[in-house]
Amino acid sequence: MEHHLSQRVQRIKPSATLALTARAKALAAEGKAVIALTAGEPEFETPMAIREFTIAELKKGGQVSRYTPAAGLIELRRAVAAKFKRDNALTYAPEQCIVSCGAKHSIFNALAALVEDGDEVLIPAPYWVSYPEMCAFLGAKPVILDTSRTGMVLTPEALRAAITPRTRVLLVNTPGNPTGAVWSEQQQRALAHALEGTGVYVLSDEIYEKLCYDGKHFSFAACSQDAFERTVTINGGAKAFAMTGWRVGYAAGPRPVIDAMIALQSHSTSNPATVSQMATIKALEKDPAELPEWRACYLRRRDAFLAALNALPGVTCAKPGGAFYVFPDIRGWLGKRHGETLLNTDTDVCDALLAKSLVATVPGCEFGAPGFLRISYALSDRDVAEAIKRIREFAAALR
Ligand SMILES: Cc1ncc(COP(=O)(O)O)c(C=O)c1O
C-alpha cells in the first residue's frame, strides 16, 4: 500500500548520530566488541541525591501521578529562573521560563514560535545535526555559515555578510557540538553588537555549559540589554547532571516568545513527565557534587584522544575547550585504502572504522563539515584506551 506522507516530514531524515549509535548497539547485540564513540551521552549515573529525592516523591504519590501545567511545575520554573540568575547573571521571571521534554524539544518549540515559511535561520557550521533538520521541517531555510577557517568561531564580519531581510534567527551553541569549541565572552559580545538593530533573534543552546575546561561559560543573553531582549536561552539536565534519559530541558526568553512556546506545547506534548520535573527541581538546587570529578575524567580522556590523534599521519585535531567531543580533520586519509576498501569520504572512513576495527564514529558531513570525524569521549578510560589502540592500528594499515 502506498502511504502519503506530508511534504513537511519528507524534508527531514532521521538523526545520523542516533542511527549510528543504534548500528553500534546492534553490532554489540550480535556479540561484537564494538566501541561506540557516537553518543552524546555521559556514561555516569544521575547523582544518587537526585534519584533518592525522586524515589521519595514517587512513594509520596499525589502530584507525581498528575499532569502539571503545560509549561511545567511552577516550582521548577522558579528553580530555572534561580539557576539562570545564579549561573548566568540573567534575570528572568518564572513566567519567562518553560520546561520541555529535553533541550531538543525546547529548541524545536522556540524555532516553531519564531520562523515563517521561507525565513532564514543562520547556522554556524560545524553544527549540531538537528538544527538544519528542524528548520527544514518548519519550512525555514537553514543558511550555513562555515567557521572552519576561523577556528570554529563565527566572526562578526561573516555574520553581517549573511544577514538579509529574511533572516529571523541565529543559532549559537557554545560549548559546541560537534567541535567542543567555546566562544569567549568577547567573541559573543562582538556578535551581539553586529546584531543590534537587525531584529534577528538568537537561540543560545547552552546544554554543555557545565563542561567548560578553561574558564567559565558566558551566556549570549548577558552580552547586552538588546541581546537579552532578543535571545531565547536553552539548557537542560542531560549533560550537566547525567540525566539524558529523564528528558527535561528548559528555555527562558522574551515573554511573548515563551508564551507562544507554551501554547504550542499545550497542544503537542503537554508537560514533560512530572516525575522528571521533580528530579530536575532537585538537580537545579546546585551543581552536582560529582561535577569536578566528571570534568577531570572528561579532560583526561580529551587529552588522551588529542595526543593520539595528532600523532597520526594525515590527522590534525584542534583542542576543544568544552563539551565531550573531539573533531579531528582526517582529510589526509582521503584517497587512501584500507585493504581493498577505498576511503574517498569521511563516511567511507566511518564505515571502514566500524566494519574493520569495530569503532563507531560519526562522519563530519553530518555536521556540515566533510573530511572530519566526530568522536565522543564520554565513555570509560578503558574504552578510550582501546578505541585509541584500534584507531592507531587502522591508521597504520592505510596505504
Ligand atoms: C548541542 C545540543 N543541543 C541539544 C541537545 C539535546 O539535549 P536533550 O537531551 O536535553 O534534548 C544535544 C544532545 O546531544 C546537543 O548536543
The ligand as an SDF file (V2000), in Angstrom:
LIG
                    3D

 16 16  0  0  0  0  0  0  0  0999 V2000
   24.0720   20.8710   21.0190 C   0  0  0  0  0  0  0  0  0  0  0  0
   22.9830   20.0600   21.6120 C   0  0  0  0  0  0  0  0  0  0  0  0
   21.8260   20.6520   21.9070 N   0  0  0  0  0  0  0  0  0  0  0  0
   20.8100   19.9630   22.4320 C   0  0  0  0  0  0  0  0  0  0  0  0
   20.9140   18.6120   22.6940 C   0  0  0  0  0  0  0  0  0  0  0  0
   19.7080   17.8710   23.2240 C   0  0  0  0  0  0  0  0  0  0  0  0
   19.6830   17.7200   24.5710 O   0  0  0  0  0  0  0  0  0  0  0  0
   18.4460   16.9790   25.2690 P   0  0  0  0  0  0  0  0  0  0  0  0
   18.9060   15.5810   25.5130 O   0  0  0  0  0  0  0  0  0  0  0  0
   18.2260   17.7490   26.5290 O   0  0  0  0  0  0  0  0  0  0  0  0
   17.2780   17.0350   24.3490 O   0  0  0  0  0  0  0  0  0  0  0  0
   22.1060   17.9380   22.4020 C   0  0  0  0  0  0  0  0  0  0  0  0
   22.2150   16.4930   22.6360 C   0  0  0  0  0  0  0  0  0  0  0  0
   23.0420   15.7920   22.1270 O   0  0  0  0  0  0  0  0  0  0  0  0
   23.1720   18.6850   21.8630 C   0  0  0  0  0  0  0  0  0  0  0  0
   24.3310   18.1030   21.5660 O   0  0  0  0  0  0  0  0  0  0  0  0
  1  2  1  0
  2  3  1  0
  2 15  2  0
  3  4  2  0
  4  5  1  0
  5  6  1  0
  5 12  2  0
  6  7  1  0
  7  8  1  0
  8  9  2  0
  8 10  1  0
  8 11  1  0
 12 13  1  0
 12 15  1  0
 13 14  2  0
 15 16  1  0
M  END
$$$$
